[in-house]
Amino acid sequence: MQPSYIPALRFRALTPWYDFIIQATIRERAFKSRLIQQASLQPEGRILDLGCGTGTLTLLLKSQYPSTQVEAIDADHQILGIARDKAARAGLDIAFHQVMSEALPFPDASFDHVFSSLLFHHLTRDQKLGTLSEVRRILRPRGRLHIADFGRPHNATMRAAFYFVQVFDGFPTTQDNVDGLLPGLIHDAGFPTPSETAAFATMFGTIRLLQTQKS
């Protein structure tokens, strides 16, 4: 049996519209640019985009740091096809891999930075912990993890807005996010408790940016 996952926006018919919907509703360019900015990347190194979706963050990383080796993974072949097409049109050399995030095909201590944008609210509790354990394994000593995802809402309006995400992506996978449990799960996976670097109010809830460093 193939491992199960929740496609972007849950329904296959919406996949071709993913970029348009995300850009129009959740301030994508703003929070992804801030996520890259917080990393203070060096020109050389190896970066993984975890759950890359259509590759927007992946392409931003490679275009801003062309001498850096950028790789990306996603479980969804359809959305990876979109990402590969975007990279080809932009003339960017990026390695894309179709794998589950809790079974990464990379050696131990092989990446300097791992980025993740809007992946973790798609994962069950066990998948979240399995993914974080894999990220810790593949990061080099003092390698850093950068996450942008839905978190505890700013207020009642943001909580109501996030309800629509829960309807689309499922209540069991999203509940840890809305309860603000993701930082604790990161710590449970062996990382220092992450710091929150920014928060964005969007049409679908509060997106929080986190970062931590492997000891």
N, C-alpha and C positions, 0 to 999 in steps of 0.2 A: 504494500500500500504506500502511496505517496504521502509524505507528511502534510498535514493540513495547515492552512494559513488563511488569513482574511485579506482578500485583494484590496488594493487602494480604492476607497469609496465603496467598498464591499461588492458592488455589482459590476460585472464585466462590461455592461453597456455604457457605464460611466467612465471607464478607463481612458478612452480617447479624449475625454473632456477634463481629465484630472488637472492638467496645468492651468487651464482657464479658470476652473472653479477655485483652486488653491490660491492663485494670484489675486483673484477678485475678493476673497473672503478673509484670509488670515495673515495679511501683511508679510507674505512669504519673503520677498526681497529684503525687507528690513530685518527680520529675525535671523535669516540665514547669513546675511552679511555680518551681523553682530556676532554670530556663532564663530565665523571665521576670524573676525577681529580679535576675539577673546583668546584665540589660540596662540597668537604671536608666533606664527610659523616661520621657520628658517627656510632659505631657498632650497636646500637639499633635504632629503628624508623620504619616508614612505608613509603614506596616508591611506586609510580605509574608510570609505563611506558605507556605513552599515544600514542596509535596508534603503537603498538609494532611490527607489521609485523611478521616476522619469529622468533622474540624473541632474536636476537643477543644481543642487548643492555640489555634486561631483564636478560638474562643468565649471562652476564658480571657483572651486579649489584649483583645478588644473589651469584655468585661464589666468588666475592671479599668481600662481606659483608654477610656471611651466617646467622648471627643472626638477620639480618634485615628482616622485613616482606615486600616482594616484590610482587606486583600485577601488572597486565597488562590488557589493553583493546585493542580491534580492532573490526572493524565492519565486517571484512571479515572472514567467517567461514573456508574457504580453507587455508588461510595463518595462521590462528590461529591453525589449525590442525598441520601444520609444526612446529609451536612454541611449542605446547604441546609435540609433539614427541621429539623434541630436549631437552626439559627440562627433560622428562622422561629418555632419554638415559643418560643424565648427572647426574641423581639422585637428581635433584633440586626441592624443594617444592615451586612452584610458582602458584598463583591463576590467571587463565586467564578468562576474561569475554568478551563475544561477545556483544558489545554495540556501539552506536555512541558516538563520543567524546563530542557532545553538549548535551548529556542526560546521565550523569554519575550516576550510581546507588549507590552512596556512601553518607554517612551523611556529613553535614557541618563540616569543620575543622577537617578532619580525616586523613590527610596525612602531612608528614613533607617535602617531596620533590616530585615534579612531573617532570619527564623527557619526552621529546618528540624529536624523531629523524625522520626527513623526512616525517612528517605528514602534516604540514601546507600548503605546496604547492599543496596538494590534495584537499584543502577545498575552498569553495566559501568565499567571504567576510563575508556574514552573518554567515556561519559555523565557520569561524575563530573567530569572535567576540563571538558567542555562546559558543564555546569551551573554550575560554579564560575566559569567565564569569564563566563557570562551574569549571574550574581549580581554580580560585580565591575562589569560594565557598568552595571547598573541602580542600583547604590548611589551615593548622593551622596558627594562628598569627605568623609572621616571617618565615613561610614556604616559600620555594624557588622553582622557576620554572626555568628549564634548557632546552633550545631548541637548536637543531642543524638542520639547514635547509638551502635551497638555499636562497641567498640574492643578493644584488646589486653586479654585476660582478666586478672583479678587473680591467678588461680591455676589449677591443673589442674581444679578443680571447675567454675570458670566456663568454662574451655575446653571441657569435656565438655558443659556446658549449652548452649553456643552451637552445638554440632553439630546440634541439632534445628532451629535457625534456618537453618543451611546446607542441611539436607535440604529444608526448606520453600521457602526463597527462592533456593536455587542456590549452588553452591560458587564459580563464577567471579565473581559479583557480591559475595559476602560476604568473599572472601579478603583483600582490601585492608584491610577493617575489622579482622578478627581478627589480622592481621599488624601492626596499628598504623600503617598507612601514610596514613591520612586527613589528619593534620596536614601531612605532606610534600606531599600532593597539593594542599592548600589553598595552600601556599607556591608550588608550581609554577604555580598559576593566577594568580599576581601579588599575592597577599596577603602581609602579614607572617606569619611562622609563628604560628599561633594558640596561645593559652594554654589550658591545661586548668583549668577552674574547679571541677569536681566529678566524682566517679565513683560509680556505683551498682551494687552487686551485685544481680542479679535471677535469677529462675528460668531465664532463657534466656541469661544471660551478662552481661558488664560493659557498662554504658552510660556513656559518657564525654561530658561537656559541654565544648564548645570555643567560643572566641570570638576574633575578630580584627577589625581595623578597616582600611577602605580608606584608603590614603595620600591 
